[in-house]
């Protein structure tokens, strides 16, 4: 066997064993326990009684107050304008040839399109690291660091 192939096989096994060890360290209750009864010289293999389930905290429900009907405004009073959420446009400022548009806000999410340097369009929403935007017929997420956001007045 070629030496390079042997090294690749050894490296692959090392990675597989390492990942397995990490999984076991995260959830040690998934392995069966093994004990030996010295008096009877019998080995006893016992499976865990149950696999511990991930416990989630219930979400706190906040009740919204019921809106009360307002008295009609007098004709002489001016009605203040409602404040609107600021709206933005984007311009791609990355230095590479293509900027990925993804299905979700994660590097693991599927790539559904690309932006080229200078491409611009409408921003739908802005998160801490990702921007949900519309580019031509696509709607998807782009990493915020590679966009110039401009507020629409």
C-alpha positions as semicolon CSV with decimal commas, in nm:
position;residue;x (nm);y (nm);z (nm)
1;X;0,000;0,000;0,000
2;X;0,122;0,346;-0,082
3;X;0,252;0,545;0,214
4;X;0,029;0,844;0,137
5;X;-0,279;0,625;0,131
6;X;-0,184;0,471;0,466
7;X;-0,141;0,820;0,618
8;X;-0,479;0,930;0,480
9;X;-0,649;0,623;0,626
10;X;-0,485;0,682;0,964
11;X;-0,583;1,049;0,957
12;X;-0,943;0,960;0,865
13;X;-0,967;0,712;1,152
14;X;-0,819;0,970;1,390
15;X;-1,084;1,224;1,287
16;X;-1,368;0,970;1,318
17;X;-1,254;0,859;1,664
18;X;-1,217;1,222;1,772
19;X;-1,569;1,312;1,660
20;X;-1,706;1,003;1,834
21;X;-1,525;1,097;2,155
22;X;-1,670;1,448;2,141
23;X;-2,020;1,308;2,097
24;X;-1,975;1,076;2,394
25;X;-1,835;1,360;2,608
26;X;-2,141;1,573;2,529
27;X;-2,387;1,295;2,620
28;X;-2,221;1,024;2,832
29;X;-2,557;0,857;2,916
30;X;-2,587;0,706;2,568
31;X;-2,328;0,433;2,630
32;X;-2,415;0,105;2,802
33;X;-2,228;0,028;3,122
34;X;-2,018;-0,287;3,166
35;X;-1,941;-0,454;3,497
36;X;-1,798;-0,787;3,613
37;X;-1,941;-0,975;3,912
38;X;-1,626;-1,123;4,069
39;X;-1,812;-1,378;4,284
40;X;-1,993;-1,540;3,993
41;X;-1,730;-1,444;3,734
42;X;-2,001;-1,317;3,502
43;X;-1,988;-1,007;3,295
44;X;-2,299;-0,789;3,305
45;X;-2,380;-0,542;3,030
46;X;-2,651;-0,294;3,115
47;X;-2,801;-0,037;2,883
48;X;-2,895;0,304;3,014
49;X;-3,248;0,314;3,153
50;X;-3,336;0,603;2,928
51;X;-3,159;0,848;2,709
52;X;-3,175;1,188;2,876
53;X;-3,392;1,425;2,678
54;X;-3,306;1,784;2,619
55;X;-3,510;1,994;2,859
56;X;-3,645;2,317;2,722
57;X;-3,776;2,598;2,932
58;X;-4,132;2,701;2,857
59;X;-4,156;3,037;2,691
60;X;-4,302;3,311;2,903
61;X;-4,634;3,430;2,770
62;X;-4,681;3,803;2,791
63;X;-5,035;3,923;2,754
64;X;-5,088;4,236;2,552
65;X;-5,330;4,494;2,690
66;X;-5,653;4,523;2,496
67;X;-5,652;4,847;2,299
68;X;-5,918;5,091;2,414
69;X;-6,109;5,291;2,155
70;X;-5,988;5,647;2,145
71;X;-6,215;5,945;2,163
72;X;-6,253;6,115;1,825
73;X;-5,997;6,388;1,775
74;X;-6,127;6,740;1,745
75;X;-6,097;6,898;1,403
76;X;-5,867;7,170;1,534
77;X;-5,608;6,926;1,672
78;X;-5,336;6,800;1,441
79;X;-5,284;6,425;1,440
80;X;-4,914;6,341;1,481
81;X;-4,768;6,120;1,212
82;X;-4,684;5,766;1,314
83;X;-4,315;5,686;1,326
84;X;-4,225;5,435;1,061
85;X;-3,951;5,178;1,086
86;X;-3,646;5,299;0,894
87;X;-3,609;5,132;0,557
88;X;-3,276;5,052;0,395
89;X;-3,116;4,965;0,066
90;X;-2,799;4,763;0,027
91;X;-2,494;4,776;-0,195
92;X;-2,254;4,479;-0,216
93;X;-1,901;4,594;-0,121
94;X;-1,713;4,264;-0,106
95;X;-1,379;4,237;-0,282
96;X;-1,430;3,888;-0,419
97;X;-1,613;3,813;-0,742
98;X;-1,931;3,671;-0,583
99;X;-2,113;3,716;-0,252
100;X;-2,339;3,425;-0,155
101;X;-2,709;3,471;-0,094
102;X;-2,822;3,195;0,142
103;X;-3,154;3,034;0,226
104;X;-3,104;3,100;0,600
105;X;-2,879;3,309;0,828
106;X;-2,596;3,056;0,858
107;X;-2,287;2,950;0,664
108;X;-2,432;2,598;0,662
109;X;-2,750;2,709;0,483
110;X;-2,793;2,643;0,110
111;X;-2,655;2,899;-0,136
112;X;-2,945;3,019;-0,354
113;X;-2,778;3,303;-0,546
114;X;-2,496;3,556;-0,572
115;X;-2,432;3,929;-0,551
116;X;-2,159;4,089;-0,759
117;X;-1,961;4,392;-0,635
118;X;-2,184;4,699;-0,670
119;X;-2,515;4,510;-0,686
120;X;-2,787;4,685;-0,485
121;X;-3,148;4,641;-0,387
122;X;-3,406;4,640;-0,109
123;X;-3,340;4,531;0,251
124;X;-3,626;4,336;0,412
125;X;-3,481;4,306;0,764
126;X;-3,150;4,350;0,946
127;X;-3,015;4,114;1,212
128;X;-2,696;4,129;1,417
129;X;-2,480;3,945;1,160
130;X;-2,711;3,878;0,864
131;X;-2,930;4,090;0,637
132;X;-3,246;3,948;0,478
133;X;-3,274;4,112;0,139
134;X;-3,441;4,101;-0,198
135;X;-3,222;4,071;-0,508
136;X;-3,411;4,051;-0,837
137;X;-3,652;3,756;-0,784
138;X;-3,458;3,610;-0,487
139;X;-3,505;3,671;-0,118
140;X;-3,227;3,547;0,108
141;X;-2,962;3,618;0,369
142;X;-2,624;3,785;0,316
143;X;-2,351;3,842;0,575
144;X;-2,388;4,203;0,692
145;X;-2,013;4,279;0,691
146;X;-2,004;4,271;0,309
147;X;-2,289;4,517;0,253
148;X;-2,318;4,895;0,268
149;X;-2,660;4,979;0,413
150;X;-2,821;5,313;0,327
151;X;-3,133;5,443;0,505
152;X;-3,415;5,554;0,275
153;X;-3,552;5,895;0,371
